[in-house]
Amino acid sequence: MMKKDLFDGLNYIDDQIIEEAQPTGKLTGESAGYSDDIYVKNHETHPGGKEDKNRKKHKKFARTAKALATVAAVLAVAVLGTEVVRLNNRIDELETKTANVISQNNAQNNVYAGIKSGAKLGDYEAASDYGKLYDVVKKAEASIKDTAFGELLESADATGNMSDASSTNKQESAANTEYSTTNVMTEGVDESDVVKTDGKYIYMVEDGQISITDISKGEPGEETLFRPDFEVPSDTVEELYISDGKMLIISNHADDKDETICYSYDIAEPTKPVLIGKARQDGFYNTSRKIGNTVYVFSDTYIKTSDMEKNVALQEDNLEKWVPQVNGKVISYDCFYLGDDTYSGTVVSSFDVSKPDKTIDAKCIMNNSGEVYVSSSAMYLYHSDWSASRELTKISKITFKDGVMKTGETTSVNGYLNDKFAINEKGGYLYVLPTSNTGSQPVNSLHVLDKDMKEVGVINEIARGESIYAARFVGKYVYFITYRQTDPLFVADISDPTAPKLLGELEVSGFSEYLHMWDDTHVLGIGYGDSQQSKIKLTMFDVSDPTKPVEVSQKLIDSSESWSNEFVYNYKAILADPEKNLIGFAANDYYLFSYDSENGFSLVEQQALTYKNTDGYRGIYKDNDFYVAGNGEIKHFKLAE
């Protein structure tokens, strides 16, 4: 065989493969697939089930061409030397191109999940094909394969995990029953939790099931235990939503791979939930948000190629073995946003709670996973980034409306965010309060970013030697606590986003882990009274003069026997309701306080809990009935009229 003959033969095969890969019409279902590794058009069969002559001819050609290519490649090793490398690369390139032609046509016909929204997410590039995603993941796998973490990754499944002001909103039912809801980060953006009420029933996560307790008559009534329609017994209930006669239960599912599954139920009869449908996505549950009937779910996913060669991995039937899926459909390649080499990222999908099996949109940001802040119209995904040999916080913006997500820009600030409330959107601007440990001492800063994530204002060199522990953005001010040996409360004016400025500072003992705007002139702080954390401290700050904040009241509670207090890291464990004048949290016992300017903090109730130092207790009220619910028990008492 002459060299020219080999080249002519391979070029002929090249042309035929490309021609066979081109669609001749709309591709749906099975017709968008491979036959003998080469796409074959005219995939229809006659009524009797027999293949038509064209398909038989193409299948025969495919096998012949493949055999010829193999023989040619073997001969090339002997007679062409290094030319075989170029030819093998060409064959791989054509196989990839063929797979992507099919993928593109399938995406147009909604075979994949997700709506293309932009070529970039800042410096994250949208994948141009699944080959790009494969390359990023494969490179990351190779860089860590010999490490201990790499061994754990090998044991993981293909896409699974290895193992404005926040407010407690007040709602009224049709019968004008007043009841509390979950303490959330952004008003109007609901968050899931382990205990919920609709004013008539208390719904509580309890050991893989939901307890539903009637409180319509005040005193807790009959309890009904309800177990979701789990796919395997080991599935767990993480959190739930209750609204408008619907219950959405969020679970972690671990079988062949880790998935987040959301079960939507009609609870017209609360004790007899009726399954509406399920929404599912690959990855371990991170968090979620609900605006109206639209739910946004975030999960952490790890992509593993299972050592498949690229040409094998890119075949249509193999994509689902390594590409993350939403509701049984792999996410469209142009909805993956690729950063530095990594195999982990955040999957976010959206759906209507009444139609959970119908995905509105889906994205996967390859960002090593991280935290999420959600405003009423945008989500910000942020995580620590060490690519510059120092700790940065990388923040990506995605706007949304009715479930449809549109990618925006990405930026970075020096340092890390120590508090979930250290990031906040107001008036179209994003405010970020990071702490940097780059030098010999920590130092803090305030950054103001516009809608395009460009910095328009900054305050540097805030409280060198201290770290931000709590923050709260309210109106034209931001209040934040730093900690070293004292508890300084800082007040900054952000009325002009381009020129933020510090107004005042107050130093008191201890430090606060949580801040809540109590009224127009007072800020509530909840934290510890000393560095040993032996006493819980309630603090009320008067900020009527923002240039001179004043501590007007404090209350210390012995917590020497309480080694785990959920309110420190989970704001949803705190009840802070100025209108009802209630402040509640669990610390061994459940404490409920009120506040007034004359008497300061007054203990309303102290309820002993069966399970000490256990997360999951919530304080909720319905009119003048108060309930401490969690871990399978409900305590009840009456509030003063």
N, C-alpha and C positions, 0 to 999 in steps of 0.2 A: 504493500500500500504506500503510495506516494504521499508526501506531506500535503500537497495541494488537494489530493483526493480526500484526506481526512478533514481538512478545513472546509471543503465544499460540503461534505456530508454533515458536519456539525452545523454549518450555517443553514443548511436545509432544515435540520431538526429545529434550530433556533426559530426560523420563520414559521414552521408548522406549529410549534408550541405557542408562540405569540398569537398566531391566527386562531388556534383552537381556544385560547383564553378569552378572546373578545366576545362580549355578549351580543346576541342577535336580537334580543328583545328583553322584556321585563323578566327578572329572575326572582323567583319566590321559592321558599321552602327547599325541597330536595334538589330542585333544578340548579341551585347555586352550589355546586360541589365538585369534587374530584372524581375521576374515573381512571384507575391505574396511575395515580399521581399527576395526571394531566387533565385539565378541564375539558369536558366534552359537551358540545352544544347538541341541540336536538335530543334532549334527554327524555322525551315523552315515550310512552309505550302504547301499543295498540290495545283496544278493549280486551283482547284475549290475554293480555299480560306479556305478549311477545315483544322483544325489542325490534325497532325498525332497522332497515338495512343500513341506514346512515350511521346509527349508533354502533352497530356491530363493526362497520368498517372503521370507525374512529377508534374503537377499543382495540381492534387488531393493529391499527397503525400505531397506537400509543405503545402497545407491548413491543412491536417491532422496532420502533424508534428508540425506546428505552434500551432494548437489547443491543441495537447498533451503537448507541452512545457508550454503553459499557464496554463493548469489544474495542471501539475506537480509543477509549481512554486507556485500556490495557496496552494496546499496541503503541500508544503514544509514549508510554513510560519507557518502552524499549528504544524507540526511534527518534523521539523528539526532545527528550531531556526535560529541561525546565519549561518548555512550552505547555506541558500538561497542567502546570499550575494555573496558567492563564485560562486554559480551557475548562478546568474544573470550577474555577471561580465564575466563569461565564455561565456554566450549567446551574450553579447555586443561585446566581443572580436572576436567571430566567425562572427558576422555581419560585423564588421570592416574588418576582414580578407577577407571575401567574397567580400566586396566592393573594396578592394585594389587589389585582384586578377583580377577583372574586369578592374579596372583602369589601371593596368600594361599592360594588353593586349590591351586596347584601345590606350594607349600611343605608343605602338609598331606599331600600325596601323594608326598613325598620326591623331587620334581623338582629341588630345590635342595640344596646341600651345607650341613651344619651343623645343630646342635641349639640351639634358643633356650635361653639359660641365665640371662638376667636383663635387666632394662630398662636397667641401667647398668653401667659399669665405672668406678666413682668418678664423676668429672665427664665421662666419655665416655658419651654417650647412645646407646642402641641405636637404629638407624634404624627409623623407623616404616613406611617404605616406600622403594622405590628412588628416589623423587623427592627425598627428603631427602639421600641419598647424592649424587645428581646435583647438587643445589644447592651442597653443600659443595665438591665437586670443581670445579664451574664457577666458583665464586667464587675459589677458589685459582688456577685457571688464568688468570682475568682479572687477578689481582693481579700475576702474574709474567710475563705473556705478552710484554711488551715488553723483558724483560731478556735477558741472554745465556743464562741458564739456561732461560728460556722457549723460546729457539730450539732448545736441545738437546732439550727436552721434546717439541717439535713433531716432531723427527726420531725420537723413540722410538715404540715400538709402544703399543698401547692399555693394556696392563697390565704392560709389561715394565720392566726396569731399563735405564738409558741405557748403557750399555756393559756338709756337715760338712768336714772337711779334704779337700783334694785328695790323691789317693793313686795310686801305681802299683800297682794291685791284683795280687795273686798268685793264680794259679789252678792247679788240678791236673786233668789229664785222667784218663780211665778207667784208664790205665796208671800213674797216680801220677806223671806227668811234671809237674814244676813249671815254670811259665813266667810271664813278666811280661805285663801288659796295659797299656793306655793310661793315662797320668797324667790323672786326671779331677778335676773340681771337687768333686763330691759322691759320696761312697761309695755304691755301689749304683745310680748313674745313669751308664750307659755313654755314651761320646762317640765319634763317628766320627773317623777319622784317615787319614793317607795310608799308614801301614804297620800291619798287624795280624798276629797269629799265633794259631793254635789249639794250639800245641805240637807240631804235626806238619808244618805248612806255614807259610811266610811269604807273605803277600798284600801286594803293594806297587803303589801307583798309579804308573804309568810311561807318560807321554806318551800319554794317551787310551786306555790299556788297563791291564790288571791282570797283573802277573807273579806266578805261583804257583810257589814253590820248595819242594821236599821237603827238610825238615830232620830227618826221623824218625831218621836215623842220625848226627846231629850235624853232620857236614860237609855244607854245602849241596849238594844233588843236582841232579837235572834241573829245568830251568825251563820252565814252560809259559806262553806269552803268550796272554791271553784278552781279546778286545775285546767289550764289551757290545753288545747289540742296539740300537745307536743309531738314531735316526730320521733324522738327517742327519750327515754326516761331521764337521761342525764342533763337534758336542757334546763337552763336556769331562767328565772324571772329576774330581770334587772330593775326595770322601772315601769311606770304606767302613766297614761293620761286619762282623764275623765272630762268629757264635755259634750253638751248637746245630745245626750242620749247614746253616746258612743264610749266604749272603753278600748284603748289601744295598749296592748301589753307588749313590752319589748323584751326579747329573750336572747341569750347567747346559745347557739347550737353548735355542738362539736360532734362530728361524726367522721366522714371522710375529710372534711375540712371545716374550719371555723366560719360560721355565718352569724349575722344578726338577723333575727326574724321578728317581724312586728305582726301581731295578731290583732285584727280589728273586730270588735264585737258590738252588736246592737244590744243595748241594755234598757230597752223600753220596760222590760221586767228585770230589774237589777239582779235578782237572785237566779235568773235563768238566762244568762248571756247566750246570744246566738251569733255564731261566727259569720262575719261578712266576707272575709278574705284575709290573705297574708301578703306582706311585702317582705322580701328577703334580699340581702346583699352580702357579699363576701366580706370577711373581716370581723374582728372582735369589736363589740360595741364600745364606742367612745362617749358620745353624747347625742342629743337631739334637740330640736326646737319645733314649736307648733304655732303657726300664725293662721288664724281662722281655721279652715279645714285642711290646710296644707301642712304636711309634716316633712321636716328635713332631718335625715338620719346620717350620722357620721360614724364610720367604723375604721379601725386600723387594720391594714392588710399587709401581708408579706407575700411577695410573688416569688415562686420558685419554679425554675424551668425543668426540674427533675432530670437534668442532664440530657435533655433532648437536643439533638442537633438542630441547627436553625431551620434547615429546610423541612425537617419533620415537625418542629414546633409550629411552623407557620401554615401547615396544612389545615384546612377548614375544620376537620374533625378533631384536631388536636388543640385548637385554641382554648376550648373550655377546660383543658387540663392545667392551664397555667395563667390564663388571663382572668382577672376578677370579673365576677358576674353580678348582675342585679336582676332579680326576678327571673332567673334562668337564662338570661341573655348576656353574653360577654359585652363589656363596655366597649363602645366604638373607639377605634384607635385614636381618632381625632379629639376624643374627650379625655385622653391621658395627657398630662402636662409633666414634662420631664425636666428635672433639675440635674444636679450632680449625680454621679453614679450611685444608685441605691435600689434596693429591692423592696423597700417599704414605703407606704404612702397612706393617704387618707381617701377613702371612698365616701362620697356624699351623694345621696339620692333624694328625690322628692316624690311625694304621692299624696293623693286626696284620701283622708281617713275613711271615706265612704267607698273608695275604690282602690284599696291598697295594692291589688295585683296589677294595676295599670301605672307603670312608671311614667312620671312626667319628665324627669331629666336625671342624668347621672354623670358624675365626673370622678376622676381619680387623679389626685395631685401627688406626685412622687416626691414627698417632702420629708421623709423619715418620720411621718406622723407628727403629732403635736397637740396643741390646744386650739380651741375655737371660741371666738366671740361673735355674737350675732346681734345686729341691730334690727330695726324694723324693715330695712331694705337691702342690707348687705351682710355678708359673712366674712370674717377675717380669720384665716388660718395662720397660726404662728408657731414657731419652734426655735429652739436654740441651734445655732449654726456656728461650727468651729472651722469652717473652710479658710478663714483669714488668719488662722493661728491665734485667734482671740474669740471670746464668746460674743456673738451677735444674736439678736432676735430678728428672724426673717418673717416678714408679714405679707401675706397675699390677700388681695381683695377680690371677692366675687359678689356681684350684685344679683338680686333675684326679684322676680315678680310672679306670683301665682305658680310657683314651683319651677319656673324656667330660669336657669342660671346663666349669667354672662360674665366671663372672665375679665378682670381688670388688670391692675398693676401689682408689682411686688417691690418691696423695699426692705432695708435693714436698719436697725438702730443698735448702738453699742449697748452691751449688757443683756440682762435677762429680766423677765417680768415675774416678780415674786408674789404678786397678788392678781387674782382674776379680774379685779376691778381697776387694775392699772392700765387698762385699755378701754377706750370709750369713744363712741361717735356722737357728735352733737353738731347740728346745723350744717351737715355736709363735710365736717372736718373730723379727722381721727386724732385723738389725743393718746399719747403713749408715755408711761412713766417707768423707764427701765433703771435698774441698778447695775453698774459696771464694776467688775473686780479686776480690770486690766492692770492698774497700778498697784502700789503697795497697800492702798486703802480703797474700800468701796466708795463710789461716788454716784450720785443720782442726777437725772436730767428729765426734762419735760419736752417732748417733741410734738409739734402740730403739723399734720399732713393734710393736704387738700384732697379732692376727689380723685386725682391722678397719683396719689401717694407721694407727692413732692413736698418736701419740708418747706413750710412757710413761716414757721415760728419755732423758737427754742429757748429754753432756760438751761444753762449748763451749771456745773459745780454747785449742786444742791446737797448740803449736809454731807460733806466729805467725811469718811470714816463710819458712816451709818448706812443702813439698808432700808428701803421702803417695805413696810409690812402690811399696810392697808391704805386704800384710796377710795375716794368717792367724788364723782363729778356731778354737780348740781347747779343748774342755772349758769351763771357767768363765773362760778368759782369751782376750783378743785381743792379738796381737802385731802391731805395724806399724812400718814404716820411713818416716821423712821425710827429705827431702834439701834441703840448701842447699850448704854447704861440708863438712859432716860427715855422718855416718850415724847418726842417733839411733835406737835401738831403744826403742820405748815398749811398756809392758805395762799393760793395763787389766783390771780385775776386772769380769766381767759376770755373776757368779753371781746377783746380784739385778738383774733387768732394769730395775726401776724406779729403781735407784740405781747406775749404773755409775760406776767411779772409777779414775783413774790410780794405778798403784802404783809404777812405777819408770821410769827412763830411763837410757840409756847412749849416749854419743857416741864414735864411732870414725871413722876416715878412710874415704872412699869412700861408696858407697851400694848397697843391695841392690835388685834388681828382682824377686826371687822369694824367698818364705819357705816352709819346709817343716818340720813338726814331726818331729824326728828320733827322739826318745824322750820319756819323761815329763818330762825336765828339760833338754832341749836343742832348740834351734831352728837349722836350717840356713838360711843366706842365700847367694844367688848373685846377683852383680851386677858392679859395676866398682870398681876400687880408686882411681880418680881421675876428675875431671870431664872429662878428655880421652878417657876410655874406652880408654886404651892398655893397660890390664891388667884381666883378668877376676879377680874376687876371690871366693873361697869363704870363708865365715865360719861358725864354730860358736859360738852363744851358749849359755851356761849360765843357765837361768832357774829353777833350783831354788829360789832366793829371788826371787820376782817383783818385789819392791821394789828389788832390786839386781842387774839382769842384768849378766852378765860375758862379754866376748869371750874365749874360751879357746883358740881356734885360728884361723888364717887361712892362705890359700894364694893367691899371686898368679901369674897366667899371662899371658905376653906376648900381647896381642891387637892389636898395632899394625898387623899386616897383615890383620886380620879386621875388615872394615867392616860386615858384616851378620851379626848373631848372632840366630838365630830364637828362642832361649830367652828373650830380652829381652821379647818380646811374645806368645809362644805357649808356655804351660806344658806343652803336650803334647810339646814337643821335649825335655823334661827327664825323665831317669830318676832317681828318688830313692827308693830302697828300703832302709829301715833294717834289715829282717830279713836281706836278702841282703848288706847293707853295700856298696851300690853307688850312686855318684853319677855320672851321665853326661850329656854334652851335646856338640854340635858347634860349633866355632869355628875355622874353617879345617881343623883336624884334629878327630877325635873323641877326647875326653878321658874316661877312666873312672877314678874315684877311689874309695878306701875311707876310712874314718875310725875312729880309736880314740883314747881319751883320752890315751894315752901318746905316741903318734907324730903325732897330728893327722891331716892329710890326706896320703894316700899315693897316688901315681900307680900305678894297676893296669895301664893300657894307653893308648898314644897311637897311633891309627890314622890314617895319611894318607888323605885323601879325594880322589877324582879331581876332583870339582867343588867348588872352593873358594867360600866365601861363598854357598852355595846352600842354600835352605830345603829341608826334607823329609827330613833324616836322622833316624833313630830308633835308639836302642840297646835291644835286647831280649835276654832270656836264656831258655834252656831247660835246666833243670838246671845243669850246669857249662859249657855251651856259650854263648858270647856272639856276637851278631850286630849289626853296624852296617849297617842297610839304608836305602836311599833313592836316588832318582835313577838307578834301573836297576842299582845294584851292591849286592853284599852282601859285607861283610868278616866273617871268622869267626876266632875264637880261643878257647882253652880258659881257663876260670877255674881258679884254684888249688882243690884239693880241700879 
